[in-house]
Amino acid sequence: MRNDLMFDSRPLAKGRIRRVHRPLGQRVECVSGALWVTQDGDPRDIVLNPGDSFAFDQRGDALIQRLDDARFLLLETCAPAAAH
């Protein structure tokens, strides 16, 4: 198993916005820099710094914008394991 997720992180260039189509069930994790995240119909502004993550909880599209030089991961969320 490879532990270096930085290799899989995506850069976000200055002035660029990444649209994520229907991300419900995914989460974004900030690897470096700072990100601003918003979801369609959601009044919240989410700001992520390195090590922060946000699980998308709306059905519409979302936007990820760079506030600073940034790299991020877009990951599938996992349901908690059932207790035995």
N, C-alpha and C positions, 0 to 999 in steps of 0.2 A: 504494500500500500504506500502511495506517495503522500507525504505529509506537507509538501510545499504547495499550498493553494495559491500563493502569489503568482506562480507560473500560469495558473488558469484565470487570474483576475483580468478584467478588461479595463483599458485606459479610457478616460473620457476627456477629450480635447477641450481646450478653452473655448467657451462660447457654444458648445455643443449640448444638445439635449437628447437623451435616449428615451424613446417611447417604448413602453413595455405593454404589449397587447394582452389584456385579460390575465393579469399576474396572480389572481387569487390562488393560493396554494404554493406560492413562491415567497422567497425573502431575498432582500438585498443586503449585502454586508459591505461596509466601507473598509477597504484594506489600507488605503492611505489618502491623505487629503481630507476634503469635506464635500458632502453631497447634500442636495436638497431634493426631497422626494414629495410628490403629491399624487393623489389619486382622483379620478373623475368623481365629482360630487362630494368630495371630502373637504371640509373647511380647514383641516389641520395642515400645518406646514411641518414636515419632519426634517430635521437636520441631523445628519450622521457624521460622526468623526471616526477616526481609525478605531476598529474594534466594535463599533456599534452596528446593530443590524435592525431591520424592520421587516416584519411579516405582513405582506399585503393582505388587507381584510375587506376589500371592496371588489365588486364584480367588474367594474369598468376598467379602462386603460389607466396607466400610471405614467408619470414623467420622472426621470432622474436627471438632475442638472448638477454640473460641477460648480462648487463654490471656490475651490482651490484645486491645485493639481491633484488629481484623484484617480484611484483605481478601485474597482468594486467587483464583487462576485454576485451573480444571480443564481440562487440555489433553490431546489425543491425543498419544501418543508416536509418533515416526517411526523407522523402521529406518534405520540408517546407509546412505548411498549406496554402491553397489558400486564398487570401484576398477576403472578401465579398464586 
